[in-house]
Amino acid sequence: MRSVPECKIAVITFNEVPAINYTFKYDRLGRMAVENRRRYCERQGYPFICDVSVARDRPACWAKIPAILKAFETHSWVLWADSDTLIFDQARRLEELCDPDYDMVVQSHEEFYRFLGIPAAQGLERMPINTGVFLMRASAWSRAFLQRAYEQTQYVCHEEVWNGVGEQEAMIWLLRQNPADRRRIKYVENLQNHPKFYRRGDFSVHFYGNHAPHLIPLPECEEVLRRWEATNREAAPFPADIARFHWCCIQNIQPDAPVVRGDVAHYLYSPGDIAPGPGQIV
Ligand SMILES: [Mn+2]
């Protein structure tokens, strides 16, 4: 077996703007995420992998699996972070998260389930992992797990506009088949958070979802995106209107877009959360 230096960590994020694109999610947020990660890796000295080959037989989200497997050849741990996530705490190092007693480190969703009024055990059963941001150790179990997940082609969606079901569901299905494997997963706080629950000290925020109804007029949306893009470029602390920024990324650019999914409540927001706040130029 090839020996890999202890705790050599690669960071992987890639962004692909879909051919059919009704929102700013990949066009603006995705590009921001790549820049955000590049800055983080430069500052912390981690190798950054953003050039990932995408198989044409399935949605781009699946490409994280072969990309991680490839990185395992030369690294002992991999941080995967979706192109709809931003690292908020650029000073935080990853070594403290890489616990050799586990194969996978994921975000605990207890706060999220509490908010939804779902008992934690039931919530974990339904969604044992969220693959937006996670760490994986280059172990035999991790390799086998990822390979088997990639084989679950029943979760490959062939709709024209990807509906958000994919590799995460394949991994969840595998964990349901082998419940004892849950002990290989470490649940931590502050790895990735829902924008609504963000608090200082959280490592990253996951701006999940897409094709939300158009609620923020385009000139306002543009102001919000530009302000966040400028902040991201400067690696300055992000602005406070985090829910509003989330909505600008995932809402349909046009009010009459052919695909509309969810509403404000679906994303756990109230209308006030995405409204302009004091001091914001609109
Ligand atoms: Mn995501």
Boltz pocket constraint, residues with backbone or C-beta under 6 A from the ligand:
constraints:
  - pocket:
      binder: B
      contacts: [[A, 82], [A, 83], [A, 84], [A, 85], [A, 132], [A, 206], [A, 207], [A, 208], [A, 209]]
      max_distance: 6.0
